[in-house]
Amino acid sequence: MKYTREQLADYVLGQLEPHEMQEIEQHLQSSESARREVAELQEALFQMAEELPAIPVNPDSWDSIQARLEPRASVEAGTEQPIPPAAPQPSAPRRSLLPMFVGWAAALVLVLAGGWYGLGIYQENQQTRLIESWLEQNQVVKPLRLENQTQIASVAFHQDGQALVIMNQKADAQKSYQVWGIQGGKPVSLGVISSRTFEVNTTGYEAIAVSLEPRGGSPTPTQVLGAVPVG
């Protein structure tokens, strides 16, 4: 099957469903032209992000979200569990640097219009709306902590199997947070967190884990931060 540039762009942006991401990853293993096109798209997005100036954001928005998260996450204390060692896996192409909820068309229009500032504001607003919509649905929220019990993230679980990972802070410029599903005792990469949030389908996984990796992610986890059980 041949994928269009638009489909590959959605893959790079993390806009596809998990099974669609896996199908394209399998296709990339046997298609040099597709790998080259994905690499070009990734490089364009990384360049875009590097040229994007700092965007002032109203701190009250994130403070209010944190205030709503912490009481709900605290009741789930003690639920985190260790991540097992990873089995060797073939290298996968780097995932999106931009948030998965930023549409390819919207990002392209903003960039072509020279709207770096508008793009940053759009991303921040979309991310805030995403978190607030989850909290309004009274999801089960669990804390994700380091070994020293410092909470670095929250994971909101929906009864339909979806989950939202919410990091307290963004990763450093040369690092990425990567999300893993624990399946049969082994970690499976679910993607890279481009900013503070990442939505995943937990069906078939026993736990959700987060690691800190070089920018763009790794085929296997190297610096595991913590994990929480599903359900």
Summary of the structure (lengths in Angstrom):
residues: 231
radius of gyration: 17.3
end to end distance: 36.3
largest distance: 50.0
contacts: 682
relative contact order: 0.15
helix: 38%
strand: 24%
